Amino acid sequence: MATNHGPQIKDDKQYESLRDQGMSKEKAARIANSPKHSTGKKGGKASSYEDWTKDELMDKAREIGLEGRSGLNKDELIRKLRHH
């Protein structure tokens, strides 16, 4: 059974489990104290490349160093960005 780790740990059971898995005290505390509704959810709220303008796609391609981007149309840019 989980022991009481004081008021600084919100979910003692989860904290104990994480420590048993080998996590550091700090990391286990961060996870055990995080809100349940946000833990484990994937991030990323970026819109689809199809919603971007061609100029925005060109900027992104330039940022990641995509070669041969100047002669590409929007669909080709999207394909290259997704498969670089």
Backbone as CSV, one residue per row, in Angstrom:
resi,resn,N_x,N_y,N_z,CA_x,CA_y,CA_z,C_x,C_y,C_z
1,MET,0.843,-1.179,0.000,0.000,0.000,0.000,0.885,1.238,0.000
2,ALA,0.439,2.274,-0.663,1.202,3.512,-0.764,1.240,4.226,0.575
3,THR,2.405,4.746,0.897,2.535,5.509,2.132,2.254,6.975,1.842
4,ASN,2.044,7.746,2.885,1.773,9.155,2.740,3.107,9.898,2.594
5,HIS,3.284,10.536,1.449,4.529,11.258,1.181,4.412,12.740,1.488
6,GLY,3.367,13.110,2.194,3.176,14.500,2.588,2.315,15.263,1.596
7,PRO,2.032,16.518,1.912,1.131,17.310,1.084,1.716,17.673,-0.291
8,GLN,3.032,17.537,-0.460,3.630,17.892,-1.734,3.353,16.852,-2.831
9,ILE,2.970,15.641,-2.462,2.644,14.596,-3.436,1.126,14.397,-3.432
10,LYS,0.500,14.629,-4.590,-0.958,14.558,-4.669,-1.487,13.140,-4.833
11,ASP,-0.725,12.271,-5.512,-1.177,10.895,-5.742,-0.090,9.942,-5.265
12,ASP,-0.170,9.551,-3.993,0.860,8.707,-3.383,0.997,7.358,-4.088
13,LYS,-0.121,6.771,-4.476,-0.088,5.455,-5.121,0.662,5.527,-6.451
14,GLN,0.362,6.524,-7.247,1.043,6.675,-8.527,2.526,6.983,-8.310
15,TYR,2.828,7.827,-7.338,4.210,8.171,-7.022,5.007,6.907,-6.674
16,GLU,4.449,6.071,-5.802,5.119,4.819,-5.404,5.362,3.922,-6.612
17,SER,4.349,3.798,-7.470,4.458,2.962,-8.653,5.575,3.454,-9.573
18,LEU,5.635,4.749,-9.779,6.667,5.321,-10.641,8.056,5.132,-10.042
19,ARG,8.176,5.286,-8.732,9.464,5.064,-8.069,9.886,3.607,-8.199
20,ASP,8.910,2.683,-8.078,9.209,1.257,-8.245,9.694,0.934,-9.656
21,GLN,9.253,1.741,-10.635,9.685,1.556,-12.014,11.063,2.151,-12.270
22,GLY,11.616,2.806,-11.260,12.971,3.331,-11.358,13.075,4.806,-11.655
23,MET,11.973,5.520,-11.641,12.027,6.961,-11.905,12.595,7.696,-10.699
24,SER,13.203,8.831,-10.995,13.751,9.655,-9.921,12.607,10.223,-9.080
25,LYS,12.935,10.672,-7.881,11.927,11.274,-7.004,11.292,12.488,-7.668
26,GLU,12.129,13.310,-8.317,11.632,14.527,-8.949,10.659,14.220,-10.093
27,LYS,11.042,13.285,-10.966,10.188,12.950,-12.103,8.897,12.292,-11.637
28,ALA,8.994,11.373,-10.691,7.806,10.708,-10.161,6.858,11.716,-9.522
29,ALA,7.410,12.691,-8.799,6.581,13.722,-8.168,5.895,14.587,-9.215
30,ARG,6.627,14.969,-10.269,6.029,15.784,-11.339,4.846,15.077,-11.973
31,ILE,5.009,13.792,-12.256,3.934,13.034,-12.899,2.776,12.823,-11.938
32,ALA,3.079,12.459,-10.704,2.021,12.205,-9.720,1.246,13.474,-9.380
33,ASN,1.846,14.627,-9.555,1.185,15.887,-9.231,0.520,16.546,-10.443
34,SER,0.689,15.972,-11.626,0.095,16.580,-12.813,-1.402,16.285,-12.859
35,PRO,-2.176,17.190,-13.471,-3.619,16.966,-13.572,-3.917,15.705,-14.380
36,LYS,-4.860,14.919,-13.939,-5.191,13.644,-14.594,-5.653,13.837,-16.033
37,HIS,-6.382,14.920,-16.312,-6.932,15.104,-17.644,-5.873,15.453,-18.685
38,SER,-4.687,15.864,-18.264,-3.663,16.231,-19.242,-2.526,15.221,-19.324
39,THR,-2.403,14.344,-18.369,-1.305,13.392,-18.360,-1.492,12.353,-19.455
40,GLY,-0.474,12.179,-20.262,-0.489,11.154,-21.288,-1.122,11.571,-22.594
41,LYS,-1.645,12.772,-22.676,-2.220,13.221,-23.941,-1.118,13.705,-24.850
42,LYS,-1.319,13.484,-26.134,-0.361,13.966,-27.106,-0.532,15.457,-27.290
43,GLY,0.556,16.109,-27.515,0.526,17.539,-27.767,0.302,17.812,-29.237
44,GLY,0.548,19.010,-29.626,0.471,19.351,-31.032,-0.895,19.830,-31.456
45,LYS,-0.988,21.088,-31.682,-2.245,21.674,-32.129,-2.061,22.330,-33.491
46,ALA,-0.994,21.967,-34.189,-0.715,22.581,-35.480,-1.767,22.164,-36.498
47,SER,-2.078,23.095,-37.383,-3.051,22.795,-38.424,-2.405,21.919,-39.498
48,SER,-3.228,21.324,-40.299,-2.774,20.465,-41.386,-2.017,21.297,-42.412
49,TYR,-1.033,20.700,-43.075,-0.288,21.411,-44.108,-1.216,21.945,-45.207
50,GLU,-2.319,21.273,-45.458,-3.250,21.737,-46.487,-3.838,23.110,-46.157
51,ASP,-3.876,23.449,-44.872,-4.400,24.751,-44.448,-3.357,25.859,-44.532
52,TRP,-2.095,25.509,-44.756,-1.023,26.492,-44.826,-0.981,27.116,-46.224
53,THR,-0.455,28.329,-46.293,-0.231,28.943,-47.599,1.062,28.373,-48.178
54,LYS,1.242,28.579,-49.491,2.466,28.094,-50.118,3.689,28.790,-49.519
55,ASP,3.563,30.077,-49.217,4.680,30.806,-48.598,5.054,30.218,-47.241
56,GLU,4.052,29.839,-46.446,4.319,29.224,-45.140,5.003,27.877,-45.316
57,LEU,4.560,27.115,-46.317,5.193,25.825,-46.598,6.638,26.012,-47.042
58,MET,6.883,27.034,-47.868,8.249,27.315,-48.318,9.138,27.704,-47.136
59,ASP,8.603,28.499,-46.226,9.364,28.885,-45.035,9.731,27.667,-44.202
60,LYS,8.777,26.760,-44.030,9.033,25.535,-43.255,10.075,24.670,-43.963
61,ALA,9.955,24.534,-45.288,10.915,23.743,-46.057,12.315,24.349,-45.940
62,ARG,12.401,25.669,-45.975,13.680,26.365,-45.828,14.249,26.132,-44.423
63,GLU,13.364,26.198,-43.436,13.774,26.023,-42.033,14.405,24.658,-41.797
64,ILE,13.845,23.613,-42.413,14.381,22.262,-42.187,15.445,21.871,-43.212
65,GLY,15.738,22.792,-44.148,16.811,22.539,-45.110,16.420,21.617,-46.249
66,LEU,15.179,21.644,-46.645,14.689,20.803,-47.734,15.256,21.307,-49.057
67,GLU,15.962,20.452,-49.781,16.580,20.825,-51.057,15.561,20.730,-52.189
68,GLY,15.747,21.541,-53.224,14.915,21.486,-54.418,13.501,21.973,-54.219
69,ARG,13.296,22.895,-53.328,11.941,23.340,-52.994,11.416,24.417,-53.933
70,SER,12.295,25.136,-54.612,11.871,26.317,-55.370,10.917,26.001,-56.520
71,GLY,11.061,24.862,-57.158,10.210,24.536,-58.304,8.982,23.718,-57.963
72,LEU,8.717,23.508,-56.688,7.608,22.643,-56.282,6.307,23.423,-56.134
73,ASN,5.205,22.781,-56.496,3.903,23.395,-56.230,3.481,23.028,-54.803
74,LYS,2.349,23.513,-54.365,1.922,23.327,-52.974,1.786,21.850,-52.607
75,ASP,1.148,21.047,-53.454,0.969,19.618,-53.153,2.303,18.889,-53.055
76,GLU,3.239,19.242,-53.943,4.557,18.612,-53.908,5.328,19.021,-52.650
77,LEU,5.184,20.277,-52.253,5.819,20.736,-51.014,5.297,19.960,-49.809
78,ILE,3.985,19.791,-49.755,3.372,19.040,-48.654,3.928,17.626,-48.614
79,ARG,3.984,16.980,-49.768,4.482,15.599,-49.840,5.939,15.534,-49.360
80,LYS,6.757,16.486,-49.823,8.181,16.507,-49.424,8.333,16.758,-47.922
81,LEU,7.543,17.680,-47.370,7.618,17.973,-45.940,7.235,16.758,-45.100
82,ARG,6.253,16.032,-45.551,5.799,14.860,-44.782,6.762,13.686,-44.880
83,HIS,7.537,13.624,-45.930,8.404,12.452,-46.153,9.885,12.794,-46.227
84,HIS,10.307,13.878,-45.617,11.719,14.245,-45.666,12.542,13.393,-44.729
